[in-house]
């Protein structure tokens, strides 16, 4: 990931990001009714790939640095980058994060959401609710002349007050015609630190919040990250743009 060069997008580029973001949001909406006990993560993947192609777009994850599938499906203790497969059948009580990134007209729309499968435990529900609120608070902290640290601080303060922890190993990132670029957006940190936010900056805010320790471990497949204590993890993600007077969510449903 580049360190310093942060691209400020033009109005024309922002329009393309809006269209890609809307497509990503629609894809998650399309998949939502399929998320139920008995469905495999491969079925979700194949449905997403077919829908994406039908809408004139490409799946950014497919083949990205060797990733073998079109979406990421992260179930229960999987923090991120879960690989869809035919043996993984959703069960009542699971939680699953589905992360999609269609490329439309060269630009990336990146969003994810954690879904409840059937009737999860009260603890799982609370984790998912807190994670969604973390994402909302992180987005709320975005404003021109603010700083990257404001976003992480807003997320970390709330998550830890609710008894959960914030993953350190994976962060939000700049995005445009490039999938992952500067700036990095940690979901923890101190207010009034880090890079200054400028209108035209576009990046993801995608907190991963864990039930237990924040520490993660990547499995032998080189992709699947799980909580080190095997407790639950949840994530929500939006792509946002810094505007002249605040923030615009590009992946709102």
N, C-alpha and C positions, 0 to 999 in steps of 0.2 A: 504494500500500500504506500502511495506517495506520501511524503511527509508534509510538504509546505504548499504546493500549488493548489489553491482552492479556486475552482471555476465559479464565476458568477454568471448565471444563465440570463440570456436575453429574453425579451417578451415572447419571441417566436419559439425559443427552446422551452420556455415554461409552458406554452400551449401544448407542445408535444408531450411534456412530462405529465400535464393534466390528463391528456387522453390516455396515456399509458397507465397512469394511476387509476383512472376510472375503470379501465379494463381489468386491472388487478382486483379492484374492489368487487366488480361484477363476477369475477371468477370465484372468489370466496363465497359470494352469495349463492352462486350456482352449486357449489360443492356442499353447502351447509345441510340441505335436506338428506344428503347421502350419508352423513355422519351418524351412524347408528349401530347397535350391536349386530355382529355377523358380517359386517363389511370389511374387506381387507384394505390395507393401505395401498396395495397395488391397484385395486379397483378405483380408488380416489385419484391416484396418479394418472391412470389411463383416461379417466373421464376428463381430468384437467387438461391433458395433452390434446385430446380430441377437440375440446371446446376452444382451446387456445388457437389451434390451427384453423378452426372454422371461422374464427374472428380475425384472421389475417395476421396473427402474431406468432412469435416463437417463445419457447420456454427457456429463459436465461440459464436456469440451473443445469439443464441437460447438456452434459459434456463439459461443464465449467470446471476447469482444473481436474477433469476426470470424473466429476460427479455423475452417477449412472442414471438418474431419473429426472423427471420434469418438475417435481415439487419436493419439498421436505415435509415429512410427517413424523412429528416428535411426540411419542406417547408416554405419559406418566413420568418416569424418572429421566426420560431423554430431554436434554436441555435444548438442543438444536441439531439440525443437519441429519435427522433420522432419514434413512433410506427406505422408501416404500417397497414392500415385498409381499408375495402371495401368501406367505405363512403367517403374517401378522394380522390377526383377526381382531377387530375392535370388540370389547366386552362391556357389558353394563358396568358403570362405575369408573370407566377410564376417562382421562382427559387427553385431548390430542391437539397439538399445535399444527396448523397447516400453513406453510409459508410458500407464497407464490410470487413469481417475478416474470410476467410476460414482457417481451420486448415488442413494442409497436412503433413502426417507422423509425427504428434505430434507438429509441429511448426506453428506459426501464421503469416499470411500475412495480414497486416492491412493498408487499404488505403481508401480515400474518395475524392469525387469531387463534386463541385456544378455545376449543369447543368441548362441551360436556357430552359424554356418551351415556345415555340413559340417566341413571340417578347416582352421581358420584357422592362421596362422603361430604359432610359439612366442612371438613378441613380442606378438601379439594376445591369445593365451591368458593370458600373464602380466599384461597390462594389465587384462583382465577379472577375473582372480583378485585382483589387488591392489585393484581398485575395490570388489569385493564385501567384501574385508577392511576397506577404509576405511569403508564403510558400517557394518559390524559394530562397528568401534572407535569410530566416532562415537556409535552407539547406546549402547555400553557406558559412555561418558562422561556419560550423562544420569543425574542423581540430584537429589532435592530439595535445595535450597540450593546446588547447583552453579551454574555460570554457562554462558551460551551459548558463550563463548570456549573452554571446555574441549572442546566438541564439535569445533569447527574445528581446534583444536590437535592433537587426537588423529588427525584425518584427515590434516592437512597433514604432520605429522611422519612418518607412515608412508609416505605417497605419495612424498614427496621422498626419503626414505631408499631407496626402491625405484627411484629414477631417473625418476619421473614428476612431473607438475605438476597443480596444483589450479585449476580454473576459478574466476575471481573474479566474473564478470559475472552468474552465476545462483546463487541460494541457496535453501536450504530456507525454509519459511514456515509460519506458523500456519494451521490448517485446522479447520473445523467445518461449520456450515451455510453458511459463506462459503468459497469456493475458496482464495483467497489473502488472508491477514490477518497481523497481528502475532502473534508476533515473527518477524523475519527470522533465519535460521539460516545464517550463512556457514560454508563448509567449510574455512576457513583461519582462523588467528588465534592469540591468545595465551591461555594458561590463566589462569583467575581474572580474566577481563575480560568485559564485556558483561552483559546482563540476568541476574538471578537466576532459577533454575528453581524453579517452585512446583508442587505437586501439582494436577492438573486442567488443566495446560497441555498442549495437543496440537499437534504440528507435524510437518513432514516433515524427514527427513534424507536428502539425495539427492545425494551427491558426484558431480561430473563430473570425471573424471581423464583427463588427456591424455598421449599418448605423448611429445609435444614441448613446445612453448610452451603456457602456460596461456591465451594470448590467443585471442580468438574474433572472428568477424565475422558479422554477420547479413546474409543474402542479400536480394536485391531483393523477394522475396515478403513481407518484413517479419517472418517467423517463423523460418525455418531458420537456426540458428546453426551455423557450421562452425569448425573449428580454423584459425587464421590460417596455419599452415604446412602445412595439409591432411594432417597426420598423424592417427592414430587417436584416438578418444575413447570412453570407456565410462562407464556410469552405473548405479547401483543406488539404489533409493528405498524407504523404508518410512515409514509414518505411525506416530508413537509418542506415548504419553501418559506424562507424569511422574506417578508414583504416590507414595504416602506413603513407600515404602521403596526406590524405584528407578525402573524404566522398564518399560512394557508395549508390545510391538510389536503394533499393531492390524491390520497387513496381512501377518501371517505365514501362509504357506501351510499 
